[in-house]
Amino acid sequence: MSDYAIRNARVFAGYTTLEDTPRPVETLPRRSKRFAALKEVMQWYFPDERKFFEHLSGIAARLTIIAGFLEEALDEPTRLPESVRNIDRMERETDVAAHDLDVNLDKLLIPPMDREDIHLLSSQLSRIADFIGGTARRAVSLGATQRREPAVALARHIGRAVREIEAAVGHIRSGEEVLARCRAMKQAEEEGDAVWEAAVAELFTGTPDPVDVIRWKTLYDQLEDTLDACEDVADELETIAVKHI
């Protein structure tokens, strides 16, 4: 190879920029920009699925933390104000994370899963956080400063359901695992319904205080509605799982 060809090859490779050497067709910085642009296009077509699923799992994990605060508040009513502050903070974080997931999803040409399923699942997970937060705030507004076992039991069933949700979302690409977790979620919801029915019946036993009945019936209903929201997530996860089995 001639000296001219060697110098030209070295310049093209970006090793030197000697003034007496003919300029290459394309210098290294320009090639780097092209590679960066190509990488960006490839990420648009083929997004990093690990980041997406980690983001989704992070939303579900927050629900487990929020549910723990709710159980703590109802089990020890003296900690209710502190627990409400913690729940409000985590609820805001969950809403932001769900919004970011939706925004980033809309930027992808080819999402890792069906776009509508992801949007619906994201909104339903955020909805559970809203229900838990609403329940805690309702306990404060109703003056539920007394520990009642049915309320604690319902909060425990919520905690159990959201732990199954977290596990299902973490294995969302494994259809059989998701279906098993969904069955466990629905079992928790059914057992919670039984607790709710017994608790409401007990409120009307004898000659109860009407204000007391209104206070606890309202709170029990809110807890039961939260379990229903968990069941809605189970239904959506089942739909996703069936598509990917």
C-alpha positions as CSV (number, residue, x, y, z in Angstrom):
1,M,0.0,0.0,0.0
2,S,1.3,3.5,-0.9
3,D,2.1,6.1,1.7
4,Y,-0.7,8.2,0.4
5,A,-3.2,5.3,0.9
6,I,-1.9,4.7,4.4
7,R,-2.2,8.3,5.4
8,N,-5.7,8.5,3.9
9,A,-6.8,5.4,5.8
10,R,-5.4,6.7,9.1
11,V,-7.2,10.0,8.7
12,F,-10.4,8.2,7.9
13,A,-10.0,6.1,11.0
14,G,-9.5,9.3,13.0
15,Y,-5.9,8.8,14.0
16,T,-4.5,12.0,12.6
17,T,-5.6,15.3,10.9
18,L,-2.3,16.4,9.3
19,E,-2.8,19.4,7.1
20,D,-0.6,17.9,4.3
21,T,-2.9,14.8,4.2
22,P,-6.0,14.9,2.0
23,R,-9.2,15.3,4.1
24,P,-11.2,12.1,4.4
25,V,-14.7,11.8,3.1
26,E,-16.0,11.6,6.7
27,T,-14.2,12.4,9.9
28,L,-14.6,10.6,13.2
29,P,-16.7,13.3,14.9
30,R,-19.2,13.2,12.0
31,R,-19.3,9.4,12.1
32,S,-19.9,9.5,15.8
33,K,-22.9,11.7,15.3
34,R,-24.2,9.3,12.7
35,F,-23.8,6.4,15.1
36,A,-25.5,8.3,17.9
37,A,-28.4,9.1,15.5
38,L,-28.6,5.5,14.4
39,K,-28.6,4.3,18.0
40,E,-31.5,6.7,18.8
41,V,-33.5,5.4,15.9
42,M,-32.8,1.8,16.9
43,Q,-34.0,2.5,20.4
44,W,-37.2,4.0,19.0
45,Y,-37.8,0.8,17.0
46,F,-36.4,-1.6,19.6
47,P,-36.7,-0.1,23.1
48,D,-34.8,-1.5,26.1
49,E,-37.5,-3.8,27.5
50,R,-35.7,-4.2,30.8
51,K,-36.1,-0.5,31.7
52,F,-39.7,-0.6,30.8
53,F,-40.5,-3.6,33.0
54,E,-38.4,-2.2,35.8
55,H,-40.4,1.0,35.6
56,L,-43.7,-0.9,35.7
57,S,-42.4,-3.0,38.6
58,G,-41.4,0.1,40.5
59,I,-45.0,1.4,40.3
60,A,-46.4,-1.9,41.7
61,A,-43.7,-1.9,44.5
62,R,-44.9,1.5,45.7
63,L,-48.4,0.0,46.2
64,T,-47.0,-2.5,48.6
65,I,-45.4,0.2,50.6
66,I,-48.6,2.4,50.6
67,A,-50.7,-0.6,51.7
68,G,-48.3,-1.2,54.6
69,F,-48.8,2.3,55.8
70,L,-52.6,1.9,55.7
71,E,-52.4,-1.3,57.8
72,E,-50.1,0.4,60.2
73,A,-52.5,3.4,60.6
74,L,-55.6,1.3,61.2
75,D,-53.7,-1.1,63.6
76,E,-52.3,1.8,65.6
77,P,-54.7,4.7,65.2
78,T,-52.3,7.0,67.1
79,R,-50.0,6.8,64.1
80,L,-52.7,7.8,61.6
81,P,-51.5,11.4,61.0
82,E,-48.0,10.2,60.3
83,S,-49.1,7.4,58.1
84,V,-51.4,9.7,56.1
85,R,-48.4,12.0,55.3
86,N,-46.4,9.0,54.2
87,I,-49.2,7.7,52.1
88,D,-49.8,11.1,50.4
89,R,-46.1,11.3,49.5
90,M,-46.0,7.8,48.0
91,E,-49.3,8.4,46.3
92,R,-47.9,11.4,44.5
93,E,-44.7,9.4,43.5
94,T,-46.9,6.7,42.1
95,D,-49.0,9.1,40.1
96,V,-45.8,10.7,38.7
97,A,-44.3,7.3,37.8
98,A,-47.4,6.1,36.1
99,H,-47.6,9.4,34.1
100,D,-44.0,9.1,33.1
101,L,-44.5,5.5,31.9
102,D,-47.4,6.6,29.7
103,V,-45.5,9.5,28.2
104,N,-42.5,7.4,27.4
105,L,-44.7,4.7,26.0
106,D,-46.2,7.1,23.5
107,K,-42.8,8.0,22.2
108,L,-42.1,4.4,21.2
109,L,-42.8,3.1,17.7
110,I,-42.9,-0.5,18.8
111,P,-43.8,-1.0,22.6
112,P,-42.8,-4.2,24.4
113,M,-46.5,-5.0,25.0
114,D,-49.9,-3.9,23.6
115,R,-50.0,-0.2,24.0
116,E,-53.7,-0.1,25.3
117,D,-53.0,-2.8,27.8
118,I,-50.1,-0.9,29.3
119,H,-52.0,2.3,29.5
120,L,-54.9,0.6,31.2
121,L,-52.7,-1.3,33.7
122,S,-50.7,1.8,34.5
123,S,-53.9,3.8,35.3
124,Q,-55.4,0.9,37.3
125,L,-52.2,0.6,39.5
126,S,-52.3,4.4,40.1
127,R,-56.0,4.1,40.9
128,I,-55.2,1.6,43.7
129,A,-52.8,4.2,45.2
130,D,-55.6,6.8,45.0
131,F,-58.0,4.5,46.8
132,I,-55.6,3.7,49.6
133,G,-54.8,7.4,50.0
134,G,-58.5,8.2,50.0
135,T,-59.2,5.6,52.6
136,A,-56.5,6.9,55.0
137,R,-57.7,10.5,54.6
138,R,-61.3,9.4,55.1
139,A,-60.3,7.7,58.4
140,V,-58.9,11.0,59.6
141,S,-62.0,13.0,58.5
142,L,-64.4,10.5,60.2
143,G,-62.4,10.5,63.4
144,A,-61.7,6.8,63.3
145,T,-59.3,7.0,66.2
146,Q,-60.3,3.6,67.6
147,R,-58.8,0.3,66.6
148,R,-61.4,-2.1,65.1
149,E,-60.4,-5.6,64.0
150,P,-62.5,-5.7,60.8
151,A,-60.8,-2.5,59.5
152,V,-57.4,-4.0,60.3
153,A,-58.4,-7.3,58.7
154,L,-59.6,-5.5,55.5
155,A,-56.3,-3.6,55.4
156,R,-54.4,-6.8,55.6
157,H,-56.3,-8.3,52.7
158,I,-55.5,-5.2,50.7
159,G,-51.8,-5.6,51.6
160,R,-52.0,-9.3,50.6
161,A,-53.6,-8.4,47.2
162,V,-51.1,-5.7,46.3
163,R,-48.2,-8.0,47.2
164,E,-49.6,-10.5,44.7
165,I,-50.0,-7.6,42.2
166,E,-46.3,-6.7,42.7
167,A,-45.3,-10.3,42.1
168,A,-47.5,-10.6,39.0
169,V,-46.1,-7.4,37.5
170,G,-42.6,-8.6,38.2
171,H,-43.3,-11.8,36.2
172,I,-45.5,-10.2,33.6
173,R,-43.8,-12.0,30.7
174,S,-44.5,-15.3,32.4
175,G,-48.2,-16.0,31.6
176,E,-48.6,-19.0,34.0
177,E,-47.1,-17.2,36.9
178,V,-49.3,-14.1,36.4
179,L,-52.4,-16.3,36.3
180,A,-51.5,-18.0,39.5
181,R,-50.9,-14.6,41.2
182,C,-54.2,-13.3,39.9
183,R,-56.0,-16.3,41.4
184,A,-54.4,-15.4,44.8
185,M,-55.5,-11.8,44.3
186,K,-59.1,-12.8,43.7
187,Q,-59.0,-15.1,46.7
188,A,-57.9,-12.2,48.9
189,E,-60.7,-10.0,47.5
190,E,-63.3,-12.7,48.2
191,E,-62.1,-13.2,51.8
192,G,-62.1,-9.5,52.2
193,D,-65.8,-9.4,51.0
194,A,-66.6,-11.9,53.7
195,V,-64.9,-9.7,56.4
196,W,-66.8,-6.6,55.1
197,E,-70.2,-8.4,55.2
198,A,-69.7,-9.6,58.8
199,A,-68.4,-6.2,59.9
200,V,-71.4,-4.3,58.5
201,A,-73.8,-6.8,60.0
202,E,-72.1,-6.4,63.4
203,L,-72.6,-2.6,63.1
204,F,-76.4,-3.0,63.1
205,T,-76.5,-5.5,66.0
206,G,-78.3,-4.3,69.1
207,T,-78.9,-0.6,69.6
208,P,-75.8,1.0,68.0
209,D,-74.9,4.7,68.0
210,P,-76.0,6.0,64.6
211,V,-72.9,8.2,64.3
212,D,-70.7,5.2,65.0
213,V,-72.6,3.2,62.3
214,I,-72.1,5.9,59.7
215,R,-68.4,6.4,60.6
216,W,-67.4,2.7,60.3
217,K,-69.8,1.7,57.5
218,T,-68.2,4.5,55.4
219,L,-64.7,3.3,56.2
220,Y,-65.5,-0.3,55.6
221,D,-67.0,0.5,52.3
222,Q,-63.9,2.5,51.3
223,L,-61.7,-0.5,52.2
224,E,-63.9,-2.9,50.3
225,D,-63.8,-0.5,47.2
226,T,-60.0,-0.7,47.4
227,L,-60.1,-4.5,47.2
228,D,-62.4,-4.2,44.2
229,A,-59.8,-2.0,42.5
230,C,-57.2,-4.7,43.2
231,E,-59.6,-7.2,41.5
232,D,-59.8,-4.9,38.5
233,V,-56.0,-5.1,38.2
234,A,-56.2,-8.9,38.4
235,D,-58.6,-8.9,35.5
236,E,-56.4,-6.8,33.4
237,L,-53.3,-8.8,34.2
238,E,-55.2,-12.0,33.2
239,T,-56.0,-10.4,29.9
240,I,-52.3,-9.6,29.3
241,A,-51.2,-13.0,30.5
242,V,-53.6,-14.9,28.1
243,K,-52.2,-12.9,25.2
244,H,-48.6,-13.9,26.0
245,I,-49.0,-17.6,26.9
